[in-house]
Amino acid sequence: MENTFDIHKFLAAYPSIEENIKKHNINIEDLKNIYDDYIKCRTSY
């Protein structure tokens, strides 16, 4: 099953979340990679 979650669309819908992420200097691509890995783990069994 292919993961279709688009973090950029998600953040566009929730600007306050994006502001918080930037305020804490979290790299959005890192966040996406972590989420993708999490989904792979969840869907692998």
Residue pairs with C-beta under 8 A, 6 or more apart in sequence:
1 43
3 36
3 39
3 40
3 43
5 35
5 36
5 39
7 28
7 31
7 32
7 35
8 28
10 17
11 17
11 18
11 21
11 28
12 18
18 28
21 28
21 31
